[in-house]
Amino acid sequence: MKARPLVYVSDLDESVEFYSLLGLVIVSGRKRNIVELRGEDITIALHRSRDLPATTPKPRVLLTFEADRPIRELAESLQHAGVDLERDVTDEAYGYSIALRDPDGLLIQINQHELP
């Protein structure tokens, strides 16, 4: 069984553009307001919803990705594309991470695990 996150968004085009900056590519187009994107080891579905809450409580699930290139390089690339980082490169117990929000405010963490 594989996890397949479903992310509710208010604007499909804006969200597809954002997740494309993270390296995901469209694998199936708009079918009833849903777009699927795939990365190396993940497929996510973006589902347009008109009923997103204005604010969300602290999430019980965090959408995370593992960087496929050096985290500092990725952070610079995202900032150059106009993405504000919620948290710049941070030294974690397992390696390094950055945090950012998608266009609808969903917190996303990108990790770079130290090599053994």
N, C-alpha and C positions, 0 to 999 in steps of 0.2 A: 504494500500500500504506500502511496506517495501523498504527501501533503500538497494541497493546491489552494493557496490563499485566495479568498475572494475579497476584493477591496471595493467598497462603495465610494463612488466619486460623484462630484456635482458636474464636472465638465470632462467628457471623455477625451477630447482633443488635447486639452491642457495636461491631463494626467498621462496620456500616452506619450506626449513630448517629454514630460518629467521622467517617467520610468525608462524611456529610451536613453536618456542621459546616463542612467545607471547601467546601460549595456543590454537591456532587454529588447527583444524584437517581436513584432507582431506575428503571431502564428495563425490567428483567425480573426477576420474582420468583424465589423458590427453585425451582430445577430441579436436583435431585440435589446439593444443598448448594452451589449457586452463585447469586450475586446479581450482576447487572450494574448499574453506576452510571455516569451520564454527567454530564460537565461541558460547558462550551462547546466545547472542542476535544479532549476525551478521553473514552474509555470504558474503565473498568476492571472486571475481574471479580474478585469476592471468592469464594474457594473454601475452604470449611471443611475443615480437615485435623486429624486427631487426632495426627499424627506430626510436629508442629513441634519442632525442636531447642530445648533449653533456652537455649542461647546460640548466637549466630551469629558467624562470623568477619567481618572487615571486608567489607562488601558490594562487589561488583564493579560493581553497577548501583545508582544512586540514583534513587528515585522523586521527581520534582520537579514542581511546579505553578507556573504564573505567576499571580500575584495579580490578581483582577479588581476590586480596590478598594485604597485606600492600605494599605500593609503594616502600618503602626502601628495603624491601625483594626482590621485583621484580627487582629493579635496580641492586642490588648485584648479583642476579641470571643471569641477562643479561650480566653484565660485566664479570662474571665468565665464561660465554659461549663465550666471545670474542667480544661482541657487544659494540662498543664505544657509549657513551651517548653524544648527541649534547648539552644537558643541564641536569645537575644533578637534584636531587629532589629540587623543587622550591615551596615555599609557595605562593599559589595563593589566590585570593579573595574567591574562592569556596572550597578550599582544597589544594591538592598538585598535582604536575605533574612532568613528566620527558619528555624529547624529544630525539629522536633518528632518524636515517635514515635507510631506507631499503637498500638492496644491490645496488639499482639503484639511490639512493640519495633522494628518496621521504621522506619528513619530516613527522614524526609520533609523535603524542603526546599521552601520557597515563596519565589519570587523576585518582585521588583518591578523591572523594567528601567527605567532612566532614559529619559525621552523625548528624542528627538534634538533 
